[in-house]
Amino acid sequence: MSAAEDAFEQAFWLAIEDLKAGAEKPIESYLRLVPLDQREELGRMLADVLAARGPAAAPGEAESEGYRRAVAVVDEVLGARGAAGILPGTLKAMRNARGIEPDSVVERLAADFEVEGEEGQQALARNYHRLETGGLLGSKLSRRLLNSLASIFDVEVADILAAARPAAKGPALKSAPAMGRGSGPGPSSPPPPDARLPDPEVELVERLFHGGPDA
């Protein structure tokens, strides 16, 4: 990780920890900790977290609804930090801030990639759920998928790419095998005559979530 990336991550998590501790500091105090060309990106990420938190708690109202929302949002982001970076928590924070249901995100992804069949849409829903819950590798997400998510949430692609960077000490995950690879004959073995061919839309979804940046 470069010095600039390290400063960005430290500033973001300092802001999160301050929020969790109930400290009220202006966003500018964190922006000053990163290079000029990263301040806009950091500002947008912090704005999304603050929007999801809702109104700040008034002094002496630590148990207010606003405070509980803040802690819940921060716990989501912190808990999801790992092999998919902070993307899982960030996606949930942005969804909550915009009032978007997971099904709506899946519908938009299906439209973007022309996934119309039931099996393909089920694969989309399953993989998106795994992404939001921190069960996927950020390094295996395709650029096409990240571009689509940036469009859905109306954020810069660079923000999504930065959020998907794996944490240095995140949990070790293994990318799920594509459909049909986990068992059965090896790659050189011919399929049985009556074998059912994989659904092409399911294969597309698997490539988007597990095939790497160029898939």
Secondary structure by P-SEA (a helix, b strand, c coil): ccaaaaaaaaaaaaaaaaaaacccccaaaaaaaccccaaaaaaaaaaaaaaaacccccccccccaaaaaaaaaaaaaaaacccccaaaaaaaaaaaaacccaaaaaaaaaaaaccccaaaaaaaaaaaaaaaacccccccccaaaaaaaaaaacccaaaaaaaacccccccccccccccccccccccccccccccccccaaaaaaaaaccccccc
